[in-house]
């Protein structure tokens, strides 16, 4: 008669190590396009300022949902702007929309912190020598990489877009 308990003496025969890998380093989405990045950064700061103003003026309280639309090249999980910009302690991701759209919970104070991080992003392209490729490659800060991953930021919900141009 078989016992319902099985004893495994050599566990190493049944364990398989997962292959670690995937993900990538920071990507400079605006490498060698410093002027375009400066304009992009200013546009995002303006969008955040507008959204913060709308949220602060709401009668039901200063909390709302914000759509963070990623550029096509940044749809990979490793490029999502959640490590530095939209961290869980300032503007947590609460859902997703279409492909490449993150929905975050926004408040004027949390968005001010996001704005400050975006403002820290360097506008010039930083280069570093990569020995494995034997050439200079872009080496952006976390702020620049995450800021470059965003296409635009919009208020999410039933807001009159004619009244609140974001």
C-alpha positions, 0 to 999 in steps of 0.5 A: 500500500502506498503512503500519502507522504513522499520523502525526497532525499536528493532535493537538488535533483528537483530544483531548477534555478531560474534564469535571471535576466531580462530588463535593461538599463536606463535608456536615453530616449532623447540621446543627442537631441538635447533641445527636443528633450528640453522642450519635452521636459518643459511640456511635461512640467506644464501638464503637471502644473495644469493637472495639479491646479485642476485637482486643487480646485475640485470641490470633492477633494484634491485627489484624482486619477492621472493618465501617464501615456508612454512613448511606444519605445518605452512600453517594456516593463523595464522602462516604466517611470515608477522607480524615480518619478511615479513611486508608490509614496507620491503617485502610485500606479493604480491601474492601466488603460490601453497598451502603454498607459498607466493610471496613477493616483494624483494629488497636488503634493504628490505631483509636485514631487514628480515635477521636482524629479522631472526638473532635475533631469539633465537636458544634455546627453551624458556619454560613458564608454562601454567596454563590451561595445568598445564605444561611447554610449548614452548614460542618462540619469534615472530622472532623464530616462523616466522623463523621456519614457513619457509621451504626455500626462493627462487628467483621467476622468469626466473633465471638460477638456475645453475648460481644462486643456492639459 
